[in-house]
Amino acid sequence: MQFYAQPLMGVEAGAYSSLPDAKDYATPPAVLPSPDTVLRPFAGMSAYFFIYSGQKPLLSLQGDFIRRWPVVGEPNYSQDSNSKLTLINVGRNPRDYLTLKAQRDVTQYFGFTFQFDYGRLPPIYTLVDHKYSVAITYKAGLKSGVR
């Protein structure tokens, strides 16, 4: 078995390359958010837990959490079933995101991944509301070098 945690912190800075157009809204707001400066410090943690069978990983568990604190007000949206947006507000409230992942290797090259996501991610900050996913994982390596 092996466990380790990896803290992270930093600052995201820049500007939006684009924001949703009026046609992307279910009901366009009176004033569309402007693509101004983006400045947000963030902090988080990743934790990894591996169970091995001999030298090969048998099962891995991973958790990632990140919190962003926008310094400049940023738009916050909800999304309906037709993928139309509704502007909730333009604010500086913290935005969190959590991912939990379990991966089970069946062979050296194939495995299954189960994942859970929850929270808000930039640039539009729509809510990822308890998203569950299952995937078949294929692992391959590339060899490089000079002969």
C-alpha contacts under 8 A as a table, 3 or more apart, distances in Angstrom:
res1	aa1	res2	aa2	distance
1	M	49	F	7.33
1	M	50	F	5.51
1	M	51	I	4.54
1	M	52	Y	5.97
2	Q	48	Y	8.00
2	Q	49	F	5.72
2	Q	50	F	5.08
2	Q	51	I	6.64
3	F	47	A	7.51
3	F	48	Y	5.60
3	F	49	F	4.43
3	F	50	F	6.40
4	Y	47	A	5.94
4	Y	48	Y	5.46
4	Y	49	F	6.74
5	A	45	M	6.98
5	A	46	S	5.66
5	A	47	A	4.24
5	A	48	Y	6.21
6	Q	45	M	5.69
6	Q	46	S	5.08
6	Q	47	A	6.23
7	P	43	A	7.66
7	P	44	G	5.92
7	P	45	M	4.31
7	P	46	S	6.29
8	L	43	A	5.60
8	L	44	G	5.22
8	L	45	M	5.79
8	L	46	S	7.86
9	M	41	P	7.52
9	M	42	F	5.48
9	M	43	A	4.15
9	M	44	G	6.33
10	G	41	P	5.72
10	G	42	F	5.48
10	G	43	A	6.61
11	V	39	L	7.09
11	V	40	R	5.65
11	V	41	P	4.12
11	V	42	F	5.94
12	E	38	V	7.24
12	E	39	L	5.71
12	E	40	R	5.25
12	E	41	P	6.17
12	E	42	F	7.54
13	A	37	T	7.50
13	A	38	V	5.23
13	A	39	L	4.50
13	A	40	R	6.58
14	G	37	T	5.85
14	G	38	V	5.02
14	G	39	L	6.71
15	A	35	P	6.56
15	A	36	D	5.79
15	A	37	T	4.57
15	A	38	V	5.01
16	Y	19	L	6.79
16	Y	35	P	5.16
16	Y	36	D	6.67
16	Y	37	T	7.19
16	Y	38	V	7.01
16	Y	123	P	7.66
17	S	35	P	7.27
18	S	35	P	6.58
19	L	33	P	7.71
19	L	34	S	7.77
19	L	35	P	6.53
19	L	124	I	7.72
20	P	23	K	7.89
20	P	24	D	5.86
20	P	25	Y	7.72
21	D	24	D	5.45
21	D	25	Y	7.43
22	A	25	Y	5.71
22	A	28	P	5.55
22	A	32	L	7.58
23	K	26	A	7.87
23	K	28	P	7.57
24	D	84	K	5.60
24	D	85	L	6.14
25	Y	28	P	5.14
25	Y	29	P	8.00
25	Y	84	K	5.12
25	Y	85	L	4.49
25	Y	86	T	5.89
25	Y	87	L	7.93
26	A	84	K	5.03
26	A	85	L	5.66
26	A	86	T	6.11
27	T	85	L	7.96
27	T	86	T	6.80
28	P	32	L	7.62
28	P	86	T	7.70
29	P	32	L	6.01
29	P	87	L	6.92
33	P	75	P	6.56
33	P	90	V	7.55
37	T	72	V	7.19
38	V	70	P	7.60
38	V	71	V	7.92
38	V	72	V	6.57
38	V	74	E	7.85
39	L	70	P	6.04
39	L	71	V	5.64
39	L	72	V	6.23
40	R	68	R	6.11
40	R	69	W	5.25
40	R	70	P	4.27
40	R	71	V	5.53
40	R	72	V	7.65
41	P	68	R	5.96
41	P	69	W	5.62
41	P	70	P	6.94
41	P	71	V	7.78
42	F	66	I	6.86
42	F	67	R	5.53
42	F	68	R	4.36
42	F	69	W	6.23
43	A	66	I	5.75
43	A	67	R	5.59
43	A	68	R	6.83
44	G	64	D	7.45
44	G	65	F	5.27
44	G	66	I	4.11
44	G	67	R	6.09
45	M	64	D	5.85
45	M	65	F	5.46
45	M	66	I	6.65
46	S	62	Q	7.16
46	S	63	G	5.57
46	S	64	D	4.37
46	S	65	F	6.49
47	A	62	Q	5.66
47	A	63	G	5.22
47	A	64	D	6.58
48	Y	60	S	7.21
48	Y	61	L	5.78
48	Y	62	Q	4.60
48	Y	63	G	6.68
49	F	60	S	5.67
49	F	61	L	5.08
49	F	62	Q	6.46
50	F	57	P	6.61
50	F	58	L	7.56
50	F	59	L	5.89
50	F	60	S	4.44
50	F	61	L	6.47
51	I	57	P	5.93
51	I	58	L	5.63
51	I	59	L	5.19
51	I	60	S	6.31
52	Y	55	Q	6.39
52	Y	56	K	5.54
52	Y	57	P	4.26
52	Y	58	L	4.99
52	Y	59	L	6.95
53	S	56	K	5.49
53	S	57	P	6.14
53	S	58	L	5.72
54	G	57	P	7.98
56	K	108	Q	7.91
57	P	60	S	7.20
57	P	105	D	7.15
58	L	104	R	6.06
58	L	105	D	5.45
58	L	106	V	7.74
59	L	102	A	7.27
59	L	103	Q	5.70
59	L	104	R	4.62
59	L	105	D	6.35
60	S	102	A	5.74
60	S	103	Q	5.17
60	S	104	R	6.62
61	L	100	L	7.58
61	L	101	K	5.73
61	L	102	A	4.52
61	L	103	Q	6.47
62	Q	100	L	5.80
62	Q	101	K	5.07
62	Q	102	A	6.43
63	G	98	L	7.41
63	G	99	T	5.70
63	G	100	L	4.48
63	G	101	K	6.33
64	D	98	L	5.68
64	D	99	T	5.14
64	D	100	L	6.52
65	F	96	D	7.35
65	F	97	Y	5.73
65	F	98	L	4.55
65	F	99	T	6.58
66	I	96	D	5.76
66	I	97	Y	5.41
66	I	98	L	6.74
67	R	94	P	6.61
67	R	95	R	5.63
67	R	96	D	4.42
67	R	97	Y	6.56
68	R	94	P	5.57
68	R	95	R	5.17
68	R	96	D	6.43
69	W	92	R	6.79
69	W	93	N	6.74
69	W	94	P	4.64
69	W	95	R	6.62
70	P	73	G	6.44
70	P	74	E	6.92
70	P	92	R	5.06
70	P	93	N	6.98
70	P	94	P	6.71
71	V	92	R	6.25
72	V	91	G	7.77
72	V	92	R	6.43
73	G	90	V	5.58
73	G	91	G	4.35
73	G	92	R	4.78
74	E	90	V	5.07
74	E	91	G	5.40
74	E	92	R	6.40
75	P	87	L	6.96
75	P	88	I	7.56
75	P	89	N	5.89
75	P	90	V	4.22
75	P	91	G	6.52
75	P	124	I	6.79
75	P	125	Y	7.45
76	N	87	L	6.09
76	N	88	I	5.49
76	N	89	N	5.45
76	N	90	V	6.00
76	N	91	G	7.40
76	N	124	I	6.41
76	N	125	Y	5.40
76	N	126	T	6.71
77	Y	85	L	6.21
77	Y	86	T	5.48
77	Y	87	L	4.62
77	Y	88	I	5.20
77	Y	89	N	7.32
77	Y	124	I	6.44
77	Y	125	Y	6.05
77	Y	126	T	5.06
77	Y	127	L	7.76
78	S	85	L	5.75
78	S	86	T	5.27
78	S	87	L	6.67
78	S	88	I	6.69
78	S	126	T	5.24
78	S	127	L	6.59
79	Q	82	N	7.82
79	Q	83	S	5.58
79	Q	84	K	5.55
79	Q	85	L	4.61
79	Q	86	T	6.26
79	Q	126	T	6.53
79	Q	127	L	7.95
80	D	83	S	5.31
80	D	84	K	5.51
80	D	85	L	6.60
80	D	86	T	7.96
81	S	84	K	7.40
87	L	90	V	7.92
95	R	119	G	7.38
95	R	120	R	5.96
95	R	121	L	7.50
95	R	125	Y	7.90
96	D	119	G	5.43
96	D	120	R	5.95
96	D	121	L	7.72
97	Y	117	D	7.54
97	Y	118	Y	5.85
97	Y	119	G	4.15
97	Y	120	R	5.61
97	Y	121	L	6.67
98	L	117	D	5.74
98	L	118	Y	5.30
98	L	119	G	6.16
99	T	115	Q	7.09
99	T	116	F	5.65
99	T	117	D	4.57
99	T	118	Y	6.65
100	L	115	Q	5.68
100	L	116	F	5.14
100	L	117	D	6.62
101	K	113	T	6.93
101	K	114	F	5.72
101	K	115	Q	4.38
101	K	116	F	6.43
102	A	113	T	5.71
102	A	114	F	5.25
102	A	115	Q	6.47
103	Q	111	G	6.88
103	Q	112	F	5.65
103	Q	113	T	4.34
103	Q	114	F	6.40
104	R	111	G	5.43
104	R	112	F	5.32
104	R	113	T	6.48
105	D	108	Q	6.94
105	D	109	Y	7.78
105	D	110	F	6.08
105	D	111	G	4.04
105	D	112	F	6.49
106	V	109	Y	7.86
106	V	110	F	5.75
106	V	111	G	4.93
106	V	112	F	7.55
107	T	110	F	5.20
107	T	111	G	6.66
108	Q	139	K	7.71
109	Y	137	T	7.92
109	Y	138	Y	5.54
109	Y	139	K	4.81
109	Y	140	A	6.71
110	F	136	I	7.15
110	F	137	T	5.50
110	F	138	Y	4.77
110	F	139	K	6.35
111	G	136	I	5.88
111	G	137	T	4.90
111	G	138	Y	6.65
112	F	134	V	7.20
112	F	135	A	5.73
112	F	136	I	4.67
112	F	137	T	5.55
113	T	134	V	5.63
113	T	135	A	5.05
113	T	136	I	6.31
113	T	137	T	6.62
114	F	132	Y	7.46
114	F	133	S	5.84
114	F	134	V	4.64
114	F	135	A	6.60
115	Q	132	Y	5.69
115	Q	133	S	5.15
115	Q	134	V	6.41
116	F	130	H	6.67
116	F	131	K	5.63
116	F	132	Y	4.65
116	F	133	S	6.57
117	D	128	V	6.67
117	D	129	D	7.39
117	D	130	H	5.77
117	D	131	K	5.08
117	D	132	Y	6.61
118	Y	127	L	7.44
118	Y	128	V	5.11
118	Y	129	D	5.34
118	Y	130	H	5.07
118	Y	131	K	6.49
119	G	127	L	5.59
119	G	128	V	5.23
119	G	129	D	6.66
120	R	125	Y	4.75
120	R	126	T	5.70
120	R	127	L	4.89
120	R	128	V	6.04
121	L	124	I	6.99
121	L	125	Y	4.85
121	L	126	T	6.96
121	L	127	L	7.70
122	P	125	Y	4.97
128	V	131	K	6.34
